[in-house]
Amino acid sequence: MRAALLLSLVACNAIEPIESIELSALPTQEQVQVELGRALFFDPGLSGDGTVSCASCHDPEQFGADGQTTSRGVGGAVGRRNSPSTFNAALKRWQFWDGRADSLEEQARGPLFAADEMAQTPEGLRAVLRERYDAAFEVAFPDEDGPTVAQATRALAAYQRTLPAPSRVDRFLLGDATALSAREQEGLDLFNANCVFCHSGAGVGGTQLEVLGDDNPWPAEQRQDLGRAEVTGRDRDEMVFVVPSLRNVAETAPYFHDGSVETLEEAVRLMGWHQNGRRLPDGEVDALVAFLESLTAEEIPAHARPPADSVR
């Protein structure tokens, strides 16, 4: 009975496969908005001093992250949190580590005006958009007055929705039994037994808010960031964060909201102890890491890279 219940729970929380997104298959108007969003994403001119673009912290060559503990904004300002990858943000239920945005459009607005990121103002952004992109906005949003901040964030969101890319795990889930090695399949079995209750769905995470240190508390010296409690003001939300997507996780170190962990092996061990209450043996860690490495996209989509005329 217990085994049947466990299998049922795993089935309800399983990893879901994804497929490539072909721009040519999208409606024409959506393609235009995606291309506008792509141009905006790589343009540092959108920032307050013209030096920082979205891609500065979300580099497609680094699978939508930047490899930094925390990112640098305008004037060298240091951010508080590690930059999540944009590659699979579209698969997440909430955006930002504290889940304060529940749409890509809302998320796209935040960094534009954050003092430690792009440090722009709404008036300044509209001026840049009129100067550089007036005609492009007319084509992308033909029935609306613009350019507006809302249109810019819609275009950025449209671009981000095209960024998820499949891995060998997706081929395996879709029926290719040779896509994963025996060691990777062993890691998948361990993952399904221990991790999939939080890291589930198409994003292999991103659909839940969970306490970091649910079983064994997170170290006291690393609890300065209260997570979701800073949004809600509720004590019960202290150390609650959005469960990160694990797609491309092997390529997006360092890990956790504060970028405090350099290696995937250490991250797996910490999760085993703090979330599951287990000191994982080396063999299980190795198998889990092998599986997580197989979640790396087999190809970075061509449209994830800057357009040919980018001023990046």
N, C-alpha and C positions, 0 to 999 in steps of 0.2 A: 504493500500500500504506500509506504514512504517513498519507495523508488518510483512508483507510478506518479505520485504527486510531484516529485522532483523533475521528472521528465516533462510533465505537463507545464510546470513553471518555466523550464528552459524553452519549451516550444513557444510559449507566450512572449518570451523576452529574447528571441533569437536574433542573431545578426542577419540583416537583410542585404541581399546583393544589390549593387548598382550597375548601371551601364553608362557608356560614354554619351555625352551630349553633343550632338552635331548642330552647329549653328545654322547650317543650311536647312535643317528640318524645322526650325522655328518660324513662326509667322514673320512676314517681312518687317512689320513695324517693331516687333520685339527684337529682331536682329539689329535694327538701327539703334534702338535704345541700348542694347548690349555693347555695340561698338562705341557709342558715346560714353557709356560707363567705363569702358576699357581705357579710353583716352583720358578721362578724368582721373582714373585710378593711378596712372603713371605720371601725372602732371604735378611737379612740385610747386608750380605757380598758384595752386589752390591754397597753399599755406600762407600764414601771415607774413613771412619774410621770403617766400619763394624758394625755400630750400628743402622742404620735406613733403613727400608725396605719400599716398596710401601704401605704395609699393616699398617705401623706405623701411617700413616695419613688417611688410607682408610680401617678401620677395618670391616670385614664382620659381626662381632657381633654387630656393630653399623651401620649396613646397608650401609657400604661403606664410612662412614665418621669417625670423631674422637671425636666429642663432644667438641672440643676446639674452642675458639674465632678465633684464627689463630694457625696453627700447628707449631711444633718444629722440626727443622732439625738437621743435624750433629752439634755436639758441643753446642746444645741448641739454635741454631740460630732461631730467631722468624720470621715466614713468614708474609707477608703483608696482605694476604687474607685468608678468610675461605676456608677450603678444601671441594670442592664439592664431592658428593657421586660418587663412581665409578660404583654403581649398575646399573645405567641407562645411563651412559655416551655414550653407543653405540647408544642410541636413539636421541642423540643431533646432531644438524647440525654443531655447533662450540664447541670447547673445551676451557677451562679456562674462567674465568669471563669476560675477555676482548676479547674473541673470536680469540686469536692470532693463534690458531691451528685449522685446519679444518679436521683433521683426528685423530683417536685414536693413530695411529703410531707416528704422530708428537707430540701429547700430551705426550705419554709415554717417549719420549726423554727428554722433558723439565726438569722434576724433577730429573732425574739421574744426570744432570750436573749443576743444580742450586746451587749456593753457600749456600743458606739458606734452602736447602732441603737435597738431598743426596750427594751433593758436590763431585761427582766422576769426573774423566777425561775420555775421550775416550780411552786413552791408558790403564789406570787403569782398566776400565771396561772390555776391551778385555782380559786383563791378568786374571781377575777373571773368566771370562767365559771359557777361555781355561783350567784353573786349575780345575774348578768345573763341567763344563757342556759340555766339548768337545764332548764326545760320544753322549750326548743327542741332540746336535745341528746337528751332522751328520745324526741322524735318522730323525729329524724334517725337515731338509733342505738337503736332500740327493744329490741334483744336484748342490749344491752351495758350494763354499769355505767358511769357517767360523771357529769359530764363529765371527760374526760381530755385530756392534751396530745396524745396520738396521734389522738384523735377530732377535735380542733381542727385539726390539720395535715391530716387527711384531708378535712375540710370545705373548708379553704382551697385544697387541691389540686383538689378537685372544681370549685370556682368558677373557678380559673385555667384548667382544661381547656375551659371554654366561651368563652374570650376570643379565640381566633383569628378574624379576619374577613377575607374576600377583598378583593382589589384588582382593578384593571382588568387586571393581568397574568393573574390567574386566569381572567377571562372570555376573554382572548386564548388562553390555553393550552387552554381548553375549546371553542375553535372560533369565537369571535367575532373575525374578522379586522379589524374596525373598532375594537376596544377600545384599540389602541395606535396612536399616530401613526407616520409613517415614521421620524422621528428616534428615537422610543422603540424601535421595532423594530431600528433600527441599533444602538442601545445594547444591546439584548438579544443580538444576534448577537455583539457584542464581549464581552459578559459571558460568553456560552457558550464563547467561544474562550479567555478569559483567567482567568475568576473562578469558574466553576461547579464546578471540581474541588474547591474547598473550600466554597463557598457553594451548596450543593445541597439537594435534598429539599424537603419541604413548608415548612420554615422559612426556606429560602434561607440556610442556615447552621445552626449549632447541633448538627451531627452529628459533628464532628471536633475533635480537639485538634491545633493546629499551632503551629510556632515563629513568633513575630512577628519578622520580619526574616529570613526563611528564605533569601532570595537576597542581600540586602544588609543587614547588621546594623542593628538599631534603634539610634538615637542613644544613645551611652554615658550621657549625662546623664539619660536616661529609662529606665534599666534597673535602678532601685532595687527595683522590684517584680519578683520572680523568677518570678511566675506559678505554674505547676503544681509547680515544684521546691519551693515552700514547703509543699506537701502531701505529696510523695513523698520529699523529701530527696535526689533524684537530680540530679546535675549535668546530665544530658542533657535534663532537663525545664525548665531555665532558659529563661525567656521563652516558654514554651509556654502558650497560652491556648485556651479554647474559641472556636472560630470563631463570631462573633456572627451571629444572625439578622439579615437585611437587610430584613425586612418592616417597613414604617413608618419606615425609616431616615431619610428626609427630614424626619421630624417629631421625631426623638429625639436631636438634637445636645445636647451635644458628644459626640465619638466616642473610641473606644478605651477600654481598661480604666481609664485614668487621666483620661479626659475632657479630654485635652490639645489636641484639635483641634476648632475651632469650626465649620468648614464642610465640607459634603459634597465640594466640589471638592477641597479640600486632602486629605481622607481618601482620595479616589480616586487622587490623584497619589502619595501616600505608599504606598498598596498597590501601585500599578504598579511603583514603584522597589524597595521593600523585599521584596515577595513575588514579583514577576515579573521584576525586573531591567530594567525599561523606564522611560524617561522618556516618559510618555504625551503625545502632542501635544494641543493645545487641543481640536481637533475630536473626538478620542476621549473626552477628559474630559467634554466637553459632552454627547455622546451617552450615555455611561454614567450621568451624573447624571440625564439625562432619563429613562432607563430606571428608575433607582433611585427617582425620584420617583413613577413609576407603580406602585410596590409599596405605596404608602400605601393603607390600607383605605378603601373607598368610604364606609363608614359605621361609626361606633363603635357596637357592640351596646348596646341599651338596658340590658341587664342588667349591662353593665360599669360602669355608673354606680351611685352609692350608693342604697340603698333609701330610700323616702320618709321613714321614721322613723329614719334614720341620725343618730347623735350626732356625726358627723364635724365 
